Amino acid sequence: MNPIPILYVIPRMSIGGAQSHLLEVLRLLNRRRFSPLLCCLTTDRGDSPHLLKRVRELDVPVLDAGVRNAPHSLIRPHTVLQMIRIARILRRRGVQVVHSYLFHANWFGTLTARLARVPVVIASRRNVDVYTRAEDRWACRVVNRLADRVTAVARVVRDHVHQTEGCPLEKIVVIPNGVEAHRCQRIISDQAQKDAPSSVPGEVVIGTIARLVWYKGLEDLLKAATLIVGCYPRVRFLVIGDGPLRQSLEKKAEALGLNGTVRFLGAVPDASSLLLRFDIFVLSSLWEGMSNSLLEAMAAGKPVVATDVGGGSELVIDGKTGFLVPPKDPEALAGAVLRLLADPELARNLGKAGRIRVESEFTPEIMVARLEELYDSLLTSRGSLS
């Protein structure tokens, strides 16, 4: 039997959790049974050449939908024309499954798949997004209705979509993220060693990997840093990631007297390789779906402190595989970090327990196997799989 063509749709291959997830899916998908294609709404704005290069190295064809601006007005003549163009490609290639990621791609991919009469249509939800615009809330409900299934990365995301958008629970399938524990524990590559900040004997490094946007709670992390440094002056902080708030966060760090204590490294390809420089990983988010960076830190055996939001409580067992603290509480965040600094043996034990948890429950192989089971069951029910 020829491999079944599957189209994955994503806004762009920029550095982010959804893109990292999708790369793992493309890498591990059983090519004897499935033949993946990737459609980006655009491939010329905000993309990472590194990520697109990896997609092409996996021998995955890339389609450019030609939607140059992510449409806030979701129905535009140009967008509709591009949907029709991509739908013709889907029919010509015999695509049997369309699986889309993130808001605008969910809209574009689901409607395009229905235009092309693709048998199986899947949307995905990766966060507990709160949409303030009536148009966006309407779009989510349309996508949920048109899709055969909606995948969610955590139970809290499933419940959010059900409660706020009225999507039936039986239509939502929870498939958590997965990371490769052994890769996260490898010796840092030569390139990573060259790019990483040099270690100073006696210093303790506390780090985070996050997009620099408001809901990552990085101002709370900076406030916590002032409390931690007051007790442990040799502590240093690394912030890996970029985003619209970088300049304001750098100014905030300066205003708090953290010059030389907090370093903003910007976006780093394969940022997980720098985890080996961390002694403690911190995630200060105000809301989350399921953080890939938190998973990778646990996989690397690092003790973690995370806010008790979203899927964090589904990853971290408080006091056993890390610490959970309330969001918007710099004092609690600092207190948990200080507890780890004061008890290195506890930190080692939590890091080890976190790695074991990831290895047993949150690997890419488990994640992709669950996706393949979902594809098989839906294709069988549609009569597209004998």
N, C-alpha and C positions, 0 to 999 in steps of 0.2 A: 504494500500500500504506500502511495506517495505521501510524503510529509504534509501535514495540514497547515496551510498558510495562516499565520496569526499576525495581525497588525497591532502594534503598540503605538499609542498616541500620547504625546507629551508636549507642553508648550515650547520648551527648548532644552537643550542639553547643557544647562548651566550647572555649576557646582551646587548640589543640594541633596537632601535625603531621598527624594523621589527618584532622582537621576541615579544615585548610587544603588538604590534598590533595583531599578530597571536594568542596570549593567549586570548585576548578579543574575537576574532572570535570563537575560540574553546569553550569559556565559554558561549557565547550567541547564537550560531548556534542552530536553531530549530531541536532538536534531533528526533522529530516525523517525520520529513521530510528528514533530512540529517544525515548521519553517518560518522563523520570525522576520518581520519587517518593522522598521521604525518610521513613524511619521512625526516630524516636528512642525508645530505651527509656523515656526520660522527657524532658519538655520544661520541667520546672518546678524542677529542682535542678541548680545548677552550670552552667546554660547561659549563653552570651553573647548578650544581646539583639542585639548588633551582628551576630553570625554568623547568627542565625535571620532577622534582617531581610534580610541579603544573600541567603539561600536563597529567601525569599519574593519578593524583587525579581527573582530569576531565574525566577519563575513556576513554582516547584516545590512541589507540595502536600506538607504535612508531616503525618505521622501520629504520634500519641503512643501508644506501646504500653502505657503505664500501669504500667510496672514501676518502682515508686517507689524501691525499694532494689535496687541491683545484687546479684543473689542469689549468696551464697557457697554456699548450698544450691541447686544448679542446678535441681532439680526441686521446685517448690512448687506447690500447687494454684492459687494466684493467677496464677503465671507461666504455667502450662499453660492456664488459662482465657484469658489474654491472647493466647497463641499461637493458640488456636482462633479468637478474635475477629479477629485480624489475618489469619489464613489465609482466613477468609470474605471479607474485603475484597480479598485478592489474587485469589481466584477471581472475584469480582464484577468486578474491574477488568481481568481477563485478563492479569495480570502473567506475563511469560515468563522473566524473569531476576531472581534475588535475589542481591545482592552485599553482603556484610557486612564490617564493620571492627571490630577489637578484640575482646578475649576474650569478654565477655558478649554482645555483639551477634552474634559468630560463632555462639555457641550458640543464641541466640534465633532469629536469622535463618535458620540452616540447618534447624533442626527445624520452624520455621513454614513454610518453603518446601516441605519434604517433606510436611507435613500438607496443604498446598494443591495438591500435585502440580505444582509449578512445574517446567518442563522443565529449566532451567539454574540451578544453585546454585553460588555461588562464595563462598569464605571468603577472608580476607586476613590476612597476618601481616606486621607492621611492625617487629618487634624480635626479638632473640634472648632471649626471655623464658625464665626458668628457674622452673618451677612446683614448689614444694615440697610442695604438698598433693596427695595421691593422687587426690582427686576432680577437681582441676583438670587433672591429666595425663590422666586418663580422659576428661574432657570434650573435650580437644584431639584425642584419638585418634578419638572419636566424630564430631566435626566433620570431621576429615580424611577419614574413611571416607564420610560422607554427602555431602560436597561433590563436585561434578564436577571442580573445579579449586581450588587454593589459590594465590593470588597472593602473591609475596614481593617486598619492595622492594629486595632485594640478594641477591647470590649467597650471601653468608654466612648470611643468614636462611634461604634455601632449604636449604642444607646442614645448618643447625641443626635445622630441622623434620624433615628426612629422618633425621638421625642420632639425635635424641632421642625422636622420636615415631613413627618407622617409616613415615612417609608416603612413598609411592613418588616418586622423583625426577621421573618422567614426569607426575605429577599436579600438580607445582608449577611455576608460570610466574613468571619474574622480570620484573617491570615496575617499573623505578626511578621514583622521584619526579621531578617536573619543576617548574621555576620559570620565571617570565617575566623574562628578563634585562633587557629594556627597562624594565619596570615598576620593577625594583629599582634602575635607574640614573636614574630620573626625579628632577627637582628635588623636594625635600621639600615636601609640601603645606602650606598655611597652618596647618592644625590641627597637623600634626606639628611645625612650627617653633615653635608656641606651647607645645606640650607638652615639647619636647626641652630638655635642659639647655643653658644658654648656653655657647658656646665661649670659651675664654680663649687669647689669642695665646701661642704658644710651648708650649702643652700638647699632649701626645699622648694620644689616647683609645684605650684597649684595651677591647673590649666582648665580651659574650656574650649570647645569647638562649637561654634554657633554662628548663624547668620546675624548680623548686627542690626536687628530690628527690635521694636519696642517690646514685643511679647516674649523675647528671650530674657528679660529681666536683668540685663547686664548692669544697670545702675545699682540694683540691689547687691550684685556681686562686688562692685567697686566699694560700696558702703561697708560690706562685710570685710573687704580687704583691709580697710583702715583699722578695724577692730582686731583682725588677725595679726597684722604687722605690729600693732601695739604690744602684743604678747610675744611674737616671734619675729624680730627684725630681720632675720636672715631668709624669710620667706619671699619668693618672687612669684609673680602671676603672669601667665601667658594666655592671651586671647587670640585664638585662631579663627579667622573668618572675616568676611567683609559685609558691607551693607550700608544703607543710607545713614545710619547713626554713628558711623565710625568717627567722624570729626567731632561730634558733640560728646561722645564717650571719652575721646582723648582729652578734650577740654575738661570734662568732669573729673577724670583721673588727676589732671594737673591741679584743679581746684581743691581736691581732697589731699593734696600733698603726696601723691603716689608716683611722682616722677622717678624713674629708675626702678620702681617696684613692679609696675604693670607694663608689659610690652604687648602692643597690638601688631601681630604678624601679617594680618590680611589673609586673603584666600590662598590656601596652599593645596596644590594637587596632591591627592593621596594623603590628606591631613592625618589619617590614622597612624601613619608611620611616626609622627611626632609624639604619639601617646607614650612611647617608651621613655620620653624625657620627663613625663609627669610623675610626680609622687602621689598626687591626689587629683581626681577629676571632679569638677563641679558643674552642675547644670542648674541654672537659676530661673528657668522659664516660668512665665505666668500661665501659659497653657501649652500643651503639647499633644501630639498624636502618640507616636512611639519614636523616640529619638534614636537615630542611627549612631550618633556620636556617643550617647550613653551606653548603647549596646557594645560598641567597639571598645570603649574604656573598660567595661566589665570583661569583655573577651580578652583584653590585654592583661587582665589580672590586677587592674588598678582599683584601689578603694574609691568609692564614689559617694558623693553627696548630691542629692537631687531634690528639687521641689516636688511635693506630692500633688502633681497635676497630670491629667491625661493618662497615658499609658505608663508613666513612671512607676506607679504602684503595682503595675502588672509585671514589671521587670525587676524592681528592687524590693526585696523583702526586708523591711526596716529592721536594722540591728543584726541581720543575718548575712545579707549580701551587699550591704551598704546602708546609708542613712537617708531617710526621707524627712524633709522639713516643710513647713507651710510656705506657700509663695508670698512674695512681698514682705518678707521677714528677714532682713539682713542679720539681725542678732541671732536668730535661730540658725541661719546658714553659717555664720561665723562660729557659733558654738559647736556645731557638728564637726567642722573642719578642725577646730582646736582640740576636740576630743581625739581625733585621729592623730594629730601631731603629738599629743601627750602620750599616746599608747601605740607605738609602732607595731607591736605584736598584733593588736586588734586590727590595725590597718591591713597588715599582711593577711590575716585570716579572712577578713571581709573581701579583700581582693581575690583570694583563692576561691572562696565560695561563689563569688559573682562569676568567675570564669567557668566554674563547673556548671552553674545554672545555664549560662549561654551555650556551652558545649552540648548540653542535654536537651535544650528546648528551643533555642533560637539560632539555628544554623541556616545558611542559605539553602542547603540541600533539603531541609525540612520545609522551608518556605516554598521552594519551587515545586516540591512534590505535592504540596497542598494545592498550588495553582493548577498543576497538571490534572489532579483529581477533579478539580472544579471544571476545567475545560472538557475533560472526558465525559463527566456526568451530563453537562449541558448539551454537548454534541450528540450524545446518545439519545437524550430526551427529544432532540430536534430531528432525529433520524439521519444525522450527518455522519455518524460513526457506526460502522457495522461491528 
